Amino acid sequence: IYLVGVIPGHPSTYRVNNFLDLLVDDFLEFWQGVFFTRTAQAPQGRDVRAAIALVICDMLAARQVGGFSSSTSSRFCTCCALPIQNIDNIDKSSWPERNWEEMRVAAANWEGAETDGQRERIFKASFMRWSSLNRLPYWNAVKGVVPDEMHFGPLGMFQEHCRVIWGINVKVDGGDGTAPDI
């Protein structure tokens, strides 16, 4: 486990990549392999490889770091392509999967766009922006960006999501999640 750092404040979506670039540069080198001339368990040295498996952060940072649209956009979920108009759909089997390869291409197109207008059109069509993490050959933001438990658990977001979004509330008639909206 490796805590890289905490980005101060809430940098813009564009500026967050400046922080990520420093990290990605190191991990690109480690992905190829780095030779340490001596370690505690290998006095003759050893090759070391490393990768970023998960990025765990709050919801706003998860979207910035992953290049996703905001949690209030039409494509609100980082894991599926369910439109926000269907946010009350709790049948997970009906949620369309996000295609990371298509998303990666859209993010690369966003990065390569020459004007802000072109970037805006690409974003409106794909709901994706460039993230410096996309430079990592193994990176998949759909699988690798995880909102942290602190924000989903103890702060009550899960309870809020169940009660407000899904309407599961035993104090309300039909609020056990089995009846359609009243």
C-alpha positions as CSV (number, residue, x, y, z in Angstrom):
1,I,0.0,0.0,0.0
2,Y,1.4,3.3,-1.0
3,L,-0.1,6.7,-0.2
4,V,1.2,9.0,-2.9
5,G,-0.2,12.2,-1.5
6,V,-3.1,14.4,-0.9
7,I,-3.9,17.0,-3.5
8,P,-4.6,20.3,-1.7
9,G,-8.0,21.9,-2.1
10,H,-10.1,21.0,-5.1
11,P,-8.1,21.7,-8.3
12,S,-9.9,22.0,-11.6
13,T,-10.3,19.0,-13.8
14,Y,-7.5,20.4,-16.0
15,R,-5.1,21.0,-13.1
16,V,-5.5,17.6,-11.4
17,N,-3.6,16.1,-14.3
18,N,-0.5,18.2,-13.4
19,F,-0.4,16.4,-10.0
20,L,-1.1,13.0,-11.7
21,D,1.6,13.5,-14.3
22,L,4.3,13.3,-11.6
23,L,2.9,10.1,-10.3
24,V,2.3,8.5,-13.7
25,D,5.9,9.3,-14.8
26,D,7.2,7.2,-11.8
27,F,4.8,4.3,-12.4
28,L,5.6,4.1,-16.1
29,E,9.2,3.5,-15.1
30,F,8.2,1.0,-12.4
31,W,5.9,-0.9,-14.9
32,Q,9.0,-1.6,-17.1
33,G,11.0,-2.5,-14.0
34,V,13.5,-0.7,-11.8
35,F,16.6,-2.3,-10.4
36,F,17.5,-1.6,-6.8
37,T,21.2,-2.2,-6.2
38,R,20.5,-3.4,-2.6
39,T,17.4,-4.2,-0.5
40,A,17.0,-5.7,3.0
41,Q,16.2,-9.1,1.5
42,A,18.4,-8.9,-1.6
43,P,21.9,-7.6,-0.9
44,Q,22.9,-8.3,-4.5
45,G,19.9,-6.2,-5.7
46,R,16.7,-7.0,-7.4
47,D,14.3,-5.9,-10.1
48,V,11.1,-4.3,-8.9
49,R,7.9,-3.7,-10.8
50,A,4.9,-1.7,-9.5
51,A,1.5,-0.6,-10.7
52,I,-1.4,1.5,-9.5
53,A,-4.2,-1.0,-8.8
54,L,-6.8,1.3,-7.3
55,V,-7.4,5.0,-6.8
56,I,-9.5,5.5,-3.7
57,C,-10.8,9.0,-3.1
58,D,-14.0,11.0,-2.5
59,M,-16.7,11.2,-5.2
60,L,-15.6,14.5,-6.7
61,A,-11.9,13.5,-6.9
62,A,-12.9,10.1,-8.3
63,R,-14.5,11.8,-11.2
64,Q,-11.6,14.2,-11.8
65,V,-8.9,11.6,-11.5
66,G,-10.8,9.1,-13.7
67,G,-11.8,11.7,-16.3
68,F,-15.5,11.0,-15.7
69,S,-18.4,13.4,-15.8
70,S,-20.0,14.7,-12.5
71,S,-22.3,12.6,-10.4
72,T,-25.2,14.9,-11.5
73,S,-24.6,14.5,-15.3
74,S,-26.6,12.3,-17.6
75,R,-23.9,9.6,-17.2
76,F,-23.7,9.8,-13.4
77,C,-22.2,6.4,-12.6
78,T,-18.5,5.5,-13.1
79,C,-19.3,1.8,-13.4
80,C,-22.3,1.6,-15.7
81,A,-23.9,3.5,-18.5
82,L,-27.3,3.9,-16.8
83,P,-28.7,7.3,-17.7
84,I,-29.6,9.5,-14.7
85,Q,-33.3,9.4,-15.8
86,N,-33.3,5.8,-14.7
87,I,-31.5,6.3,-11.4
88,D,-34.3,4.6,-9.6
89,N,-33.7,1.3,-11.5
90,I,-32.3,-1.1,-8.9
91,D,-32.2,-4.1,-11.2
92,K,-28.5,-4.4,-11.7
93,S,-28.8,-7.0,-14.4
94,S,-30.4,-4.3,-16.6
95,W,-27.6,-1.7,-16.2
96,P,-25.6,-1.3,-19.4
97,E,-21.9,-1.9,-18.9
98,R,-19.4,0.9,-19.7
99,N,-17.0,-0.1,-22.4
100,W,-13.5,1.0,-21.2
101,E,-11.9,0.8,-24.6
102,E,-14.5,3.2,-26.1
103,M,-14.1,5.5,-23.1
104,R,-10.3,5.4,-23.4
105,V,-10.5,6.4,-27.1
106,A,-13.0,9.2,-26.3
107,A,-10.6,10.5,-23.5
108,A,-7.7,10.4,-26.0
109,N,-9.7,12.3,-28.5
110,W,-10.6,14.9,-25.8
111,E,-6.9,15.2,-25.0
112,G,-6.0,15.6,-28.7
113,A,-8.7,18.2,-29.4
114,E,-7.3,21.6,-30.5
115,T,-10.0,23.8,-29.1
116,D,-12.1,24.0,-26.0
117,G,-15.2,23.8,-28.3
118,Q,-14.0,20.5,-29.7
119,R,-13.3,19.2,-26.2
120,E,-16.8,20.2,-25.1
121,R,-18.4,18.4,-28.0
122,I,-16.4,15.3,-27.3
123,F,-17.3,15.4,-23.6
124,K,-21.0,15.9,-24.3
125,A,-21.0,12.8,-26.6
126,S,-18.8,10.6,-24.4
127,F,-19.0,11.9,-20.9
128,M,-15.2,11.5,-20.7
129,R,-12.2,13.8,-20.3
130,W,-8.5,12.9,-20.4
131,S,-6.9,11.7,-17.3
132,S,-3.1,11.3,-17.0
133,L,-3.7,7.9,-15.6
134,N,-4.6,6.8,-19.1
135,R,-0.9,7.0,-20.0
136,L,-0.5,3.8,-18.0
137,P,-0.8,0.8,-20.4
138,Y,-2.7,-1.3,-17.9
139,W,-5.1,1.4,-16.5
140,N,-8.8,0.9,-16.5
141,A,-10.7,3.7,-14.8
142,V,-14.0,1.8,-14.6
143,K,-12.3,-0.8,-12.5
144,G,-9.6,1.2,-10.8
145,V,-11.4,4.3,-9.5
146,V,-13.2,3.6,-6.2
147,P,-15.0,6.2,-4.0
148,D,-13.7,5.7,-0.5
149,E,-15.7,4.0,2.3
150,M,-15.6,7.0,4.5
151,H,-17.8,8.9,2.2
152,F,-20.0,5.9,1.3
153,G,-20.3,4.3,4.7
154,P,-19.9,6.2,8.0
155,L,-21.1,9.6,6.5
156,G,-24.4,8.0,5.7
157,M,-24.3,8.1,1.9
158,F,-25.4,4.5,1.6
159,Q,-28.3,5.1,3.9
160,E,-29.2,8.3,2.1
161,H,-28.9,6.5,-1.3
162,C,-31.2,3.6,-0.1
163,R,-33.8,5.9,1.6
164,V,-33.9,8.8,-0.8
165,I,-32.8,7.4,-4.2
166,W,-34.3,3.9,-3.9
167,G,-37.2,4.9,-1.6
168,I,-36.5,2.1,0.9
169,N,-38.0,3.3,4.1
170,V,-40.1,1.1,6.5
171,K,-41.8,4.2,7.9
172,V,-43.4,4.9,4.5
173,D,-46.3,2.8,3.2
174,G,-44.8,0.6,0.4
175,G,-41.3,1.9,1.3
176,D,-39.8,-1.6,1.7
177,G,-38.4,-1.5,-1.8
178,T,-40.9,-4.0,-3.2
179,A,-43.7,-1.6,-4.3
180,P,-43.6,0.8,-7.2
181,D,-43.4,4.5,-6.6
182,I,-46.5,6.0,-5.2
